[in-house]
């Protein structure tokens, strides 16, 4: 089952394909339009802004601190109980 997304896609494979396509387009914009120049570097605020920009077309939660454990395929992101410590490091 795919993550909840703005595109209404339920297939993990199709979602991965669209996420890659859309986020790569946004990544190019970050640099081509100079958006990256206004983002604070090396902070959660900056990381959150980049995440929000890259994934704004795909996920409603883009750029927000997550409140659940999350995995994509066989990769598990830092467990929620350790997230604050991981971000601090």
Backbone as a chain_set.jsonl record, in Angstrom:
{"seq": "XXXXXXXXXXXXXXXXXXXXXXXXXXXXXXXXXXXXXXXXXXXXXXXXXXXXXXXXXXXXXXXXXXXXXXXXXXXXXXXXXXXXXXXXX", "coords": {"N": [[0.843, -1.19, 0.0], [0.521, 2.22, -0.782], [1.877, 5.341, 0.477], [-0.284, 7.851, 1.875], [-1.35, 10.256, -0.409], [-1.42, 13.273, -2.427], [-2.085, 12.759, -5.008], [-3.742, 10.653, -5.256], [-2.853, 8.109, -5.736], [-2.519, 4.623, -5.429], [-0.797, 2.558, -5.85], [2.392, 1.495, -4.941], [4.588, 1.449, -6.667], [3.819, 3.069, -8.841], [3.442, 5.456, -7.432], [6.052, 5.938, -6.505], [7.323, 6.437, -8.926], [6.002, 8.786, -9.844], [6.523, 10.486, -7.677], [9.311, 10.697, -7.875], [9.572, 11.927, -10.415], [8.148, 14.379, -10.084], [9.432, 15.521, -7.831], [12.05, 15.797, -8.727], [11.718, 17.707, -10.701], [10.961, 19.875, -9.098], [13.318, 20.071, -7.609], [15.155, 20.989, -9.501], [14.045, 23.489, -9.935], [14.54, 24.684, -7.454], [17.182, 25.496, -7.661], [17.394, 26.709, -10.249], [15.542, 28.818, -10.131], [16.473, 30.159, -7.992], [15.46, 29.708, -5.466], [16.617, 28.225, -3.461], [18.505, 29.908, -2.395], [17.252, 31.442, -0.487], [16.858, 29.824, 1.645], [17.425, 28.655, 4.897], [20.429, 27.243, 5.87], [21.572, 24.106, 7.158], [19.853, 23.673, 9.309], [16.891, 22.494, 11.044], [14.702, 23.955, 10.248], [15.469, 24.851, 7.684], [15.832, 22.372, 6.367], [13.247, 21.4, 6.534], [11.936, 23.311, 4.946], [13.055, 22.767, 2.439], [12.192, 20.109, 2.065], [9.411, 20.551, 2.042], [9.205, 22.087, -0.294], [10.203, 20.342, -2.305], [8.4, 18.149, -2.219], [5.821, 19.15, -2.334], [3.849, 18.778, -4.271], [3.095, 16.201, -4.002], [2.697, 15.165, -1.359], [0.624, 15.924, 1.416], [1.714, 16.319, 3.888], [4.225, 17.29, 3.527], [7.22, 18.786, 4.522], [6.535, 19.002, 7.17], [7.017, 18.161, 10.644], [7.168, 14.801, 11.333], [4.787, 12.584, 12.865], [4.513, 9.951, 13.192], [5.916, 6.626, 12.874], [7.814, 5.79, 9.998], [8.23, 4.181, 6.854], [9.669, 3.279, 3.713], [9.295, 0.994, 1.317], [11.757, -1.329, 2.009], [13.213, 0.302, 3.611], [13.567, 1.902, 6.666], [12.804, 4.9, 8.228], [14.34, 7.076, 10.696], [13.328, 6.038, 13.902], [10.435, 7.388, 15.492], [10.661, 7.885, 18.255], [13.335, 8.491, 18.498], [13.759, 10.619, 16.906], [14.051, 13.425, 17.52], [16.618, 13.411, 18.713], [18.111, 12.445, 16.565], [17.807, 14.53, 14.709], [19.06, 16.573, 16.111], [21.662, 15.708, 16.047]], "CA": [[0.0, 0.0, 0.0], [1.292, 3.45, -0.925], [1.617, 6.419, 1.429], [-1.362, 8.764, 1.497], [-0.757, 11.281, -1.266], [-2.338, 14.213, -3.085], [-2.351, 12.3, -6.363], [-4.71, 9.564, -5.21], [-2.208, 6.891, -6.227], [-2.493, 3.547, -4.436], [0.295, 1.648, -6.189], [3.697, 1.987, -4.48], [5.467, 1.622, -7.827], [3.372, 4.265, -9.558], [3.715, 6.608, -6.576], [7.501, 6.172, -6.531], [7.632, 7.016, -10.243], [5.51, 10.167, -9.862], [7.279, 11.234, -6.669], [10.63, 10.995, -8.444], [9.415, 12.883, -11.509], [7.746, 15.687, -9.578], [10.439, 16.081, -6.92], [13.214, 16.203, -9.53], [11.343, 18.977, -11.325], [11.053, 20.885, -8.043], [14.729, 20.224, -7.237], [15.756, 21.872, -10.505], [13.527, 24.833, -9.665], [15.232, 25.227, -6.278], [18.416, 26.147, -8.113], [17.17, 27.559, -11.421], [14.782, 30.01, -9.742], [17.14, 30.778, -6.851], [14.708, 29.47, -4.232], [17.549, 27.675, -2.473], [19.266, 31.008, -1.791], [16.502, 32.001, 0.632], [16.612, 28.78, 2.642], [18.405, 28.568, 5.976], [21.227, 26.019, 5.723], [22.055, 23.412, 8.343], [18.888, 23.692, 10.407], [15.647, 21.779, 10.757], [13.853, 24.888, 9.505], [15.886, 24.792, 6.291], [15.534, 21.036, 5.863], [11.8, 21.354, 6.398], [11.571, 24.139, 3.783], [13.446, 22.016, 1.234], [11.269, 18.976, 1.961], [8.116, 21.091, 1.631], [9.288, 22.508, -1.688], [10.381, 19.181, -3.177], [7.298, 17.193, -2.207], [4.547, 19.857, -2.22], [2.878, 18.276, -5.244], [2.814, 14.789, -3.755], [2.254, 14.839, 0.001], [0.077, 16.998, 2.231], [2.549, 16.477, 5.081], [5.569, 17.722, 3.128], [7.809, 19.871, 5.291], [6.086, 18.976, 8.558], [7.619, 17.167, 11.525], [6.271, 13.654, 11.342], [4.277, 12.154, 14.172], [4.389, 8.494, 13.121], [7.056, 5.937, 12.28], [7.631, 5.791, 8.551], [9.125, 3.348, 6.061], [9.385, 3.193, 2.277], [9.87, -0.269, 0.913], [12.438, -1.985, 3.13], [13.964, 1.314, 4.359], [12.846, 2.522, 7.78], [13.359, 6.176, 8.666], [14.636, 7.107, 12.132], [12.119, 5.862, 14.701], [9.9, 8.619, 16.054], [11.167, 8.113, 19.606], [14.713, 8.978, 18.396], [13.807, 11.654, 15.872], [14.635, 14.672, 18.046], [18.053, 13.199, 18.875], [18.693, 12.33, 15.222], [17.842, 15.873, 14.138], [20.065, 17.352, 16.846], [22.986, 15.235, 15.619]], "C": [[0.886, 1.25, 0.0], [0.938, 4.435, 0.193], [0.448, 7.259, 0.935], [-0.742, 9.92, 0.713], [-1.829, 12.116, -1.939], [-2.79, 13.72, -4.453], [-3.39, 11.187, -6.41], [-4.161, 8.242, -5.709], [-2.156, 5.853, -5.108], [-1.386, 2.534, -4.69], [1.631, 2.243, -5.743], [4.625, 2.285, -5.654], [5.098, 2.884, -8.598], [3.654, 5.526, -8.743], [5.201, 6.95, -6.592], [7.912, 6.859, -7.832], [7.217, 8.493, -10.292], [6.25, 11.043, -8.853], [8.648, 11.627, -7.219], [10.531, 12.073, -9.524], [9.119, 14.289, -10.98], [8.801, 16.318, -8.677], [11.704, 16.491, -7.668], [12.94, 17.527, -10.247], [11.465, 20.107, -10.307], [12.5, 21.115, -7.614], [15.446, 21.14, -8.229], [15.311, 23.313, -10.278], [14.226, 25.485, -8.478], [16.46, 26.029, -6.691], [18.163, 27.128, -9.25], [16.452, 28.865, -11.079], [15.375, 30.704, -8.52], [16.427, 30.6, -5.524], [15.645, 29.018, -3.117], [18.32, 28.774, -1.741], [18.562, 31.614, -0.577], [16.23, 30.999, 1.74], [17.774, 28.7, 3.62], [19.118, 27.213, 5.922], [21.593, 25.43, 7.081], [21.126, 23.401, 9.535], [17.671, 22.853, 10.038], [14.715, 22.667, 9.945], [14.182, 24.845, 8.007], [15.564, 23.455, 5.647], [14.039, 20.887, 5.616], [11.331, 22.142, 5.172], [11.906, 23.423, 2.474], [12.49, 20.853, 1.01], [9.902, 19.446, 1.474], [8.127, 21.475, 0.155], [9.353, 21.308, -2.63], [9.123, 18.337, -3.314], [5.914, 17.832, -2.114], [3.469, 19.322, -3.151], [2.384, 16.867, -4.923], [2.169, 14.522, -2.399], [1.745, 16.07, 0.748], [0.92, 17.288, 3.458], [3.959, 16.972, 4.762], [6.032, 18.909, 3.96], [7.416, 19.889, 6.754], [6.856, 17.916, 9.345], [6.665, 15.982, 11.584], [5.933, 13.219, 12.757], [4.073, 10.648, 14.228], [5.702, 7.907, 12.607], [6.767, 5.76, 10.801], [8.661, 4.898, 7.888], [8.692, 3.436, 4.604], [10.081, 1.944, 1.788], [10.502, -0.945, 2.122], [13.245, -0.992, 3.97], [13.081, 1.928, 5.434], [13.563, 3.811, 8.162], [13.603, 6.119, 10.168], [13.337, 6.95, 12.92], [11.713, 7.172, 15.384], [10.485, 8.918, 17.434], [12.602, 8.644, 19.615], [14.851, 10.163, 17.448], [14.425, 12.955, 16.361], [16.147, 14.542, 18.195], [18.744, 13.107, 17.523], [18.813, 13.698, 14.558], [18.895, 16.74, 14.804], [21.483, 16.977, 16.412], [23.247, 15.691, 14.211]], "O": [[1.887, 1.308, 0.714], [-0.146, 4.375, 0.774], [0.214, 7.37, -0.268], [0.267, 10.49, 1.126], [-2.993, 11.721, -2.012], [-3.777, 14.218, -4.997], [-3.863, 10.821, -7.486], [-4.926, 7.348, -6.067], [-1.792, 6.17, -3.976], [-1.076, 1.73, -3.812], [1.967, 3.366, -6.121], [5.364, 3.27, -5.63], [5.97, 3.673, -8.962], [4.058, 6.547, -9.298], [5.568, 8.122, -6.684], [8.753, 7.758, -7.828], [7.991, 9.345, -10.729], [6.566, 12.198, -9.138], [9.089, 12.764, -7.045], [11.319, 13.019, -9.539], [9.759, 15.261, -11.38], [9.037, 17.523, -8.752], [12.366, 17.45, -7.269], [13.832, 18.365, -10.377], [12.007, 21.169, -10.614], [12.871, 22.242, -7.289], [16.256, 21.976, -7.828], [16.104, 24.244, -10.414], [14.477, 26.69, -8.485], [16.739, 27.096, -6.144], [18.662, 28.253, -9.222], [16.732, 29.903, -11.679], [14.847, 31.718, -8.061], [16.758, 31.277, -4.551], [15.469, 29.398, -1.959], [18.738, 28.587, -0.599], [19.209, 32.232, 0.269], [15.468, 31.278, 2.666], [18.941, 28.681, 3.229], [18.472, 26.166, 5.929], [21.886, 26.157, 8.03], [21.561, 23.146, 10.658], [17.449, 22.542, 8.868], [14.017, 22.186, 9.052], [13.282, 24.809, 7.168], [15.08, 23.404, 4.516], [13.621, 20.316, 4.609], [10.44, 21.699, 4.448], [11.132, 23.469, 1.518], [12.029, 20.635, -0.111], [9.301, 18.821, 0.601], [7.162, 21.215, -0.564], [8.643, 21.263, -3.635], [8.811, 17.859, -4.405], [4.934, 17.139, -1.844], [2.283, 19.413, -2.832], [1.396, 16.396, -5.487], [1.214, 13.752, -2.298], [2.371, 17.129, 0.711], [0.852, 18.385, 4.012], [4.797, 17.058, 5.659], [5.325, 19.908, 4.085], [7.918, 20.719, 7.512], [7.29, 16.906, 8.79], [5.477, 16.153, 11.858], [6.684, 13.452, 13.704], [3.524, 10.127, 15.198], [6.501, 8.605, 11.982], [5.615, 5.599, 10.399], [9.82, 4.856, 8.301], [7.518, 3.64, 4.297], [11.307, 1.843, 1.836], [9.846, -1.115, 3.149], [13.892, -1.391, 4.938], [11.985, 2.414, 5.151], [14.772, 3.817, 8.39], [13.121, 5.207, 10.84], [12.356, 7.641, 12.645], [12.565, 7.959, 15.797], [10.772, 10.072, 17.75], [13.048, 9.189, 20.625], [15.958, 10.649, 17.22], [15.257, 13.532, 15.661], [16.883, 15.463, 17.842], [19.844, 13.633, 17.352], [19.82, 13.987, 13.913], [19.549, 17.549, 14.145], [22.385, 17.813, 16.41], [24.306, 15.401, 13.654]]}, "num_chains": 1, "name": "protein.A"}
